[in-house]
Amino acid sequence: MTTIQKLKDRIQKYYPGAFVSMAASGKYFIEYDEQNLNDIFLLEDSDTIDDAWQTIFAAMKIQQNINRTHPLKSMISEQKKRESQERIANRIHG
């Protein structure tokens, strides 16, 4: 399996049905759910099909890292943890 195929498979795990399209300018972009992923990630269209997959993969990894390390994530998980504890306590003592 080629490197591009591996990238394509990982991208399609998060964006099922994503595929390469060509813009009127002759450049390539990845389309998902009738949207240009380059527009979502604020990227330029690519000169080759391989570059299009690599660009979206890099942007997707950055987005995952930001979502994983976002400061509000710990606050939200703490709040959900407290809500769960309260719900369990209400069931026990309720």
Secondary structure, DSSP 8 states (H G I E B T S, - for coil): --HHHHHHHHHHHHSTT-EEEE-TTS-EEEEETTEEHHHHTT---BSSHHHHHHHHHHHHHHHHHHHHH-HHHHHHHHHHHHHHHHHHHHHHH-
